[in-house]
Amino acid sequence: MVCRINTRTTIIAATNPLKTQKWDPNLDLLQNTGIASSLLSRFDLIFIMVDEHSPETDMQKANYTLMKQCISNFRSEPKVKLWNEEKLREYINFVQKVFEPVVTEEAEGLLRAYYTYLRQNPRVSKDRKSVRMLESLIRLSEAHARLLMKSEATVFDAVSVIILMEHTLMSCLFGCEPPPSCLFKTHHEYLEAKEAILYRLGLD
């Protein structure tokens, strides 16, 4: 695929594995997709979605689909009232125009340490540990801070972005354990995640 993209808008793309239409864990991202590393490196986040067959996950998917259908049939209001698309769009437009977060020195040090960790990690494909990855980490941290209506991208934003990135890279930053959720329900959950990241990166 040869193309020239000159745009400042968000690009969301999807693709299937190149040859067998099934993800091969023994191959890297480039081999599975057939997309050049020069193009893959331009995406901030790349999520690998594999349809694994297991009774537990299959039951969760079935329950979710059936629950949505039942709610639709009975037209019952959800317990938590979510924003509609128009209100969400207005909020995003507002924070984009008003807030221009600056990365703090502490957050910058954390992102630098994580980038260095990725550079030295053999599990991470070369297209995901170029200088563009560091730019992605900075850009995502600023976006996270902007979403929270903040003028500074702090360690909290950097920690959230690192966890989010780990869900896409699976570099084993947290050892054998899967990465935690970046949607912290309590301050204690955030502190635990922060301490784990600092320890793994040698910053504790």
C-alpha angles and dihedrals in degrees: 000000000000119000144140118227117190105175144116095209127104115270120205116186136175132195140173125230110284107235114015098022084234127098113251111206089199091065128068126241094268093050093047096048103029089222117136117252090235088065097038091055090061092068116087095206130024117186120196109210113193122183098223116186113229130139093237098051092039090054091049091052092048093048092049093049093046092046091053090050093049092049089050092051096048093037091218119167116248117248091238113050109222127204116261121236094263095054092045091050091050092050093050092048090050097052091044092056100039106037128061104173121204119212111243122230092250093051090046090055092050093049090047091052092048092049090051089050091053092049090057096042114101090198091068116081117237094247089061097052104051125114087272088068090060089049089051092052091052093045093049093047090053091047091050091051091047091052088056091048094247129149092210133050102223136184088276090062092044092051091050092050094047090053091047091050091049089058088060100038102035090204093161093245087151094046117235091342119094116247114274123243116278089213097088113203094190137021088244091061090053093049091050092051092045093050091048092051094046090050094049092048094047095246100117 
